[in-house]
Amino acid sequence: MSKQEIIEKTLEAMNRLPEEKVVEVFDFAEFILKKYEEFLLNEGIQEWTSKSKTYEFLENEEEIYSVNDLKVIYNAKR
């Protein structure tokens, strides 16, 4: 079924519903749309930041500390 067919069938069903139920369908559609817009926004932000060169300097950062610099060494094994 195509998108247009789904829209038409949904409109037919909504025309048979009482007004308060149509409002519920509308509210749900708005909720889904907002979630989708947030998803697209987050995807865009992730793509933008992954291409950013802001932290590129950290890739070649030299190691200035080692385990030998620790005053206390905690053993994670139990």
LUMDODREN-665839 format. One line per field, with one value per atom (N, C-alpha, C): residue number from 1; residue in three letters; atom name; x, y, z. Coordinates in Angstrom, 3 decimals, m for minus. Each point is the difference from the previous one (the first is absolute). Example, Ala and Ser with C-alpha at 12.3 -4.5 7.8 and 13.67 -1.06 7.14 Angstrom:
<pts>
seq <- c(1;1;1;2;2;2)
type <- c(ALA;ALA;ALA;SER;SER;SER)
atom <- c(N;CA;C;N;CA;C)
X <- c(13.190;m0.890;0.900;m0.350;0.820;m0.770)
Y <- c(m5.690;1.190;1.200;1.050;1.190;1.090)
Z <- c(7.800;0.000;0.000;m0.720;0.060;0.730)
</pts>
This chain:
<pts>
seq <- c(1;1;1;2;2;2;3;3;3;4;4;4;5;5;5;6;6;6;7;7;7;8;8;8;9;9;9;10;10;10;11;11;11;12;12;12;13;13;13;14;14;14;15;15;15;16;16;16;17;17;17;18;18;18;19;19;19;20;20;20;21;21;21;22;22;22;23;23;23;24;24;24;25;25;25;26;26;26;27;27;27;28;28;28;29;29;29;30;30;30;31;31;31;32;32;32;33;33;33;34;34;34;35;35;35;36;36;36;37;37;37;38;38;38;39;39;39;40;40;40;41;41;41;42;42;42;43;43;43;44;44;44;45;45;45;46;46;46;47;47;47;48;48;48;49;49;49;50;50;50;51;51;51;52;52;52;53;53;53;54;54;54;55;55;55;56;56;56;57;57;57;58;58;58;59;59;59;60;60;60;61;61;61;62;62;62;63;63;63;64;64;64;65;65;65;66;66;66;67;67;67;68;68;68;69;69;69;70;70;70;71;71;71;72;72;72;73;73;73;74;74;74;75;75;75;76;76;76;77;77;77;78;78;78)
type <- c(MET;MET;MET;SER;SER;SER;LYS;LYS;LYS;GLN;GLN;GLN;GLU;GLU;GLU;ILE;ILE;ILE;ILE;ILE;ILE;GLU;GLU;GLU;LYS;LYS;LYS;THR;THR;THR;LEU;LEU;LEU;GLU;GLU;GLU;ALA;ALA;ALA;MET;MET;MET;ASN;ASN;ASN;ARG;ARG;ARG;LEU;LEU;LEU;PRO;PRO;PRO;GLU;GLU;GLU;GLU;GLU;GLU;LYS;LYS;LYS;VAL;VAL;VAL;VAL;VAL;VAL;GLU;GLU;GLU;VAL;VAL;VAL;PHE;PHE;PHE;ASP;ASP;ASP;PHE;PHE;PHE;ALA;ALA;ALA;GLU;GLU;GLU;PHE;PHE;PHE;ILE;ILE;ILE;LEU;LEU;LEU;LYS;LYS;LYS;LYS;LYS;LYS;TYR;TYR;TYR;GLU;GLU;GLU;GLU;GLU;GLU;PHE;PHE;PHE;LEU;LEU;LEU;LEU;LEU;LEU;ASN;ASN;ASN;GLU;GLU;GLU;GLY;GLY;GLY;ILE;ILE;ILE;GLN;GLN;GLN;GLU;GLU;GLU;TRP;TRP;TRP;THR;THR;THR;SER;SER;SER;LYS;LYS;LYS;SER;SER;SER;LYS;LYS;LYS;THR;THR;THR;TYR;TYR;TYR;GLU;GLU;GLU;PHE;PHE;PHE;LEU;LEU;LEU;GLU;GLU;GLU;ASN;ASN;ASN;GLU;GLU;GLU;GLU;GLU;GLU;GLU;GLU;GLU;ILE;ILE;ILE;TYR;TYR;TYR;SER;SER;SER;VAL;VAL;VAL;ASN;ASN;ASN;ASP;ASP;ASP;LEU;LEU;LEU;LYS;LYS;LYS;VAL;VAL;VAL;ILE;ILE;ILE;TYR;TYR;TYR;ASN;ASN;ASN;ALA;ALA;ALA;LYS;LYS;LYS;ARG;ARG;ARG)
atom <- c(N;CA;C;N;CA;C;N;CA;C;N;CA;C;N;CA;C;N;CA;C;N;CA;C;N;CA;C;N;CA;C;N;CA;C;N;CA;C;N;CA;C;N;CA;C;N;CA;C;N;CA;C;N;CA;C;N;CA;C;N;CA;C;N;CA;C;N;CA;C;N;CA;C;N;CA;C;N;CA;C;N;CA;C;N;CA;C;N;CA;C;N;CA;C;N;CA;C;N;CA;C;N;CA;C;N;CA;C;N;CA;C;N;CA;C;N;CA;C;N;CA;C;N;CA;C;N;CA;C;N;CA;C;N;CA;C;N;CA;C;N;CA;C;N;CA;C;N;CA;C;N;CA;C;N;CA;C;N;CA;C;N;CA;C;N;CA;C;N;CA;C;N;CA;C;N;CA;C;N;CA;C;N;CA;C;N;CA;C;N;CA;C;N;CA;C;N;CA;C;N;CA;C;N;CA;C;N;CA;C;N;CA;C;N;CA;C;N;CA;C;N;CA;C;N;CA;C;N;CA;C;N;CA;C;N;CA;C;N;CA;C;N;CA;C;N;CA;C;N;CA;C;N;CA;C;N;CA;C;N;CA;C;N;CA;C;N;CA;C;N;CA;C)
X <- c(0.850;m0.850;0.901;m0.317;0.804;m0.353;0.850;m0.235;m1.337;m0.273;m1.242;m1.220;0.085;m1.116;m0.229;1.083;m0.120;m0.652;0.396;m0.585;m1.498;m0.360;m1.418;m0.818;0.509;m0.716;m0.109;1.032;m0.035;m1.046;m0.040;m1.013;m1.411;m0.200;m1.319;m0.385;0.951;m0.274;m0.280;0.770;m0.187;m1.348;m0.478;m1.307;m1.135;0.231;m1.043;0.081;1.056;0.190;m0.672;m0.370;m0.499;1.144;m0.352;0.995;1.076;m0.385;1.000;1.033;m0.395;0.949;0.911;m0.533;0.815;1.074;m0.361;0.966;1.102;m0.356;1.000;0.962;m0.537;0.842;0.940;m0.519;0.816;1.112;m0.354;1.003;1.098;m0.405;0.985;0.901;m0.591;0.793;0.993;m0.434;0.897;1.140;m0.310;1.001;1.038;m0.453;0.902;0.861;m0.600;0.738;1.093;m0.306;1.009;1.152;m0.326;1.048;0.879;m0.615;0.748;0.890;m0.522;0.798;1.181;m0.208;1.098;1.043;m0.456;0.912;0.845;m0.640;0.731;0.992;m0.413;0.885;1.219;m0.228;1.114;0.929;m0.565;0.820;0.872;m0.590;0.751;1.111;m0.301;1.014;1.135;m0.336;1.034;0.880;m0.619;0.780;0.898;m0.548;0.752;1.189;m0.225;1.101;1.027;m0.431;0.972;0.937;m0.451;0.831;0.798;m0.303;0.663;1.469;0.820;1.425;0.375;m0.997;0.221;0.990;m0.149;0.856;1.078;0.281;1.008;1.371;0.297;1.298;0.218;m1.069;0.146;0.510;m0.145;0.430;1.505;0.749;1.458;0.566;m0.816;0.427;1.015;1.080;1.026;m0.413;0.461;m0.277;0.932;m0.536;0.851;m0.014;m0.943;m0.074;0.025;0.490;m0.013;m0.422;m0.087;m0.355;1.023;1.220;1.063;m0.221;m0.816;m0.280;m1.049;m0.697;m1.046;0.597;m0.625;0.443;m0.642;m1.247;m0.723;m0.576;0.188;m0.535;m1.087;m1.211;m1.132;m0.134;m0.180;m0.159;m1.497;m0.412;m1.414;m0.441;0.916;m0.355;m0.472;m1.010;m0.520;m0.014)
Y <- c(m1.172;1.172;1.242;0.942;1.216;0.986;0.995;1.025;0.695;0.315;0.694;m0.859;m1.306;m0.899;m0.074;m0.030;m0.034;1.278;1.127;1.288;0.016;m0.452;m0.013;m0.920;m1.193;m0.930;0.567;0.676;0.619;1.105;0.810;1.063;m0.576;m1.091;m0.650;m0.472;m0.621;m0.480;1.170;1.076;1.157;0.665;m0.024;0.586;m0.752;m1.250;m0.797;0.119;0.619;0.137;1.261;m0.015;1.239;0.999;1.258;1.077;m0.188;m0.428;m0.145;m1.075;m1.030;m1.033;0.514;0.846;0.606;0.884;0.703;0.838;m0.883;m1.173;m0.918;m0.466;m0.311;m0.425;1.134;1.205;1.165;0.206;m0.078;0.156;m1.054;m1.237;m1.067;0.268;0.436;0.314;1.127;1.002;1.093;m0.512;m0.909;m0.586;m0.762;m0.831;m0.775;0.940;1.048;0.965;0.684;0.401;0.641;m0.953;m1.266;m0.984;m0.181;m0.026;m0.157;1.215;1.190;1.218;0.012;m0.440;m0.075;m1.010;m1.126;m1.012;0.590;0.704;0.608;1.041;0.783;1.012;m0.665;m1.049;m0.706;m0.633;m0.573;m0.575;1.076;1.169;1.103;0.490;0.099;0.440;m1.009;m1.285;m1.030;0.024;0.159;0.058;1.234;1.118;1.254;m0.085;m0.535;m0.080;m1.047;m1.066;m1.018;0.538;0.972;0.598;1.205;0.416;1.165;m0.301;0.994;m0.142;0.637;0.283;0.673;m0.738;m1.310;m0.777;m0.768;0.410;m0.677;m0.004;1.038;0.097;m1.138;m0.620;m1.078;m1.299;m0.133;m1.225;m0.193;1.070;m0.090;0.451;m0.047;0.439;m0.989;0.546;m0.865;m0.451;m1.162;m0.526;0.688;0.778;0.701;m0.682;m0.919;m0.736;m1.499;m0.746;m1.457;m0.578;m1.281;m0.669;0.312;0.214;0.309;1.335;0.857;1.292;m0.085;m1.118;m0.158;m0.133;0.659;m0.133;m1.219;m0.277;m1.154;m0.752;m1.302;m0.830;m0.882;0.131;m0.793;m1.212;m1.142;m1.238;m0.239;m0.081;m0.168;m1.443;m0.933;m1.409;m0.253;m0.796;m0.312;m1.469)
Z <- c(0.000;0.000;0.000;m0.862;m0.112;1.118;0.159;1.017;m0.247;m1.256;m0.325;0.322;m0.262;0.308;1.514;0.748;1.462;0.503;m0.551;0.405;m0.308;m1.187;m0.386;0.898;0.310;0.876;1.414;0.444;1.325;0.039;m1.055;m0.057;m0.022;m0.736;m0.026;1.400;0.691;1.355;0.939;m0.127;0.870;m0.244;m1.240;m0.305;0.682;0.369;0.662;1.523;0.512;1.443;0.526;1.297;0.606;0.142;0.146;0.014;1.063;1.210;1.063;m0.340;m0.747;m0.411;m1.119;m0.849;m1.061;0.631;1.059;0.721;0.587;0.536;0.536;m1.096;m1.168;m1.121;m0.392;m0.055;m0.334;1.032;1.282;1.059;m0.128;m0.282;m0.149;m1.209;m1.107;m1.197;0.286;0.736;0.382;0.880;0.934;0.874;m0.821;m0.928;m0.846;m0.850;m0.537;m0.815;0.816;1.228;0.852;0.303;0.286;0.258;m1.236;m1.177;m1.244;m0.257;0.249;m0.179;0.956;1.252;0.964;m0.468;m0.542;m0.529;m1.126;m0.936;m1.107;0.498;0.991;0.573;0.638;0.786;0.641;m1.032;m1.053;m1.064;m0.633;m0.255;m0.595;0.909;1.282;0.965;0.069;0.044;0.053;m1.248;m1.145;m1.241;m0.016;0.418;0.016;0.941;1.209;0.960;m0.402;m0.658;m0.412;m1.081;m0.762;m1.045;0.514;1.215;0.581;0.288;m0.144;0.271;1.340;0.816;1.269;0.892;0.098;0.895;m0.754;m1.210;m0.810;0.679;0.770;0.671;0.992;0.488;0.970;m0.630;m1.308;m0.670;0.095;0.031;0.039;1.345;1.022;1.322;0.576;0.504;0.579;1.393;0.384;1.331;0.987;0.910;0.960;1.365;0.191;1.259;m0.292;0.981;m0.115;1.342;0.092;1.248;1.080;m0.384;0.964;0.716;m0.561;0.613;1.108;0.109;1.007;1.385;0.971;1.390;0.645;m0.374;0.520;m1.185;m0.011;m1.084;0.596;m0.508;0.459;m0.887;0.608;m0.742;m0.212;m1.225;m0.324;0.171;0.116;0.164;1.428;0.127;1.346;0.232)
</pts>
